């Protein structure tokens, strides 16, 4: 906290903190060093410097700090010391908590790395098993395709043989049918010729019978006519 403290001097050349709220001021125009409690505004000590000249720069070592601790301090200084102790305690607690956090983080990182390694190993094993299964499936599929192709080739060969046999049978049946048709046509032609000859001979017989009938009929008529003439 920044505060303004009056020293009664118009030329304050230097001021340093000795301990807590205790500050040393060097008012050059007064030729002395003033130890002042800035919390209570009380002057703890005055060090005259008339024989040595006016003070300009101040510096105090550890012995001054230990001696200053014996001087009367105000409540703000004691509160400051308590605050510093509390801060040191909190700082130590924070350092301990930080170390614990770092240790927990390191353990978590080690656990994470172990888990990642385990997952990677499991993944590697799973991928290896998957690749083996895929390779086995591919080999089985290749065998099935080979068997299927062999079956298809056998079926094609059997079908070709059956088609050849069918074609030969059709050719034999066609040849036999053509032969039967030729024989039938020849038989029909013979029958037609025989029928024609039979019809021709029958027509000759009919014609002869008609001539005989006509002759007989004409003679009969002549006989009847002559008989009628003789009776009349």
ABEGO torsion letter per residue (X at the ends): XBBBBBAGBABBABBBBABEABBBBBBAAAGBBBBBBAAAGBBABBBBAAAAEBBABBBBBAAAAAAAAABBBBAAAAAAAAAAAAAAAAAAAAAAAAAAAAAAAAAAAAAAAAAAAAAAAAAAAAAAAAAAAAAAAAAAAAAAAAAAAAAAAAAAAAAAAAAAAAAAAAAAAAAAAAAAAAAAAAAAAAAAAAAAAAAAAAAAAAAAAAAAAAAAAAAAAAAAAAAAAAAX
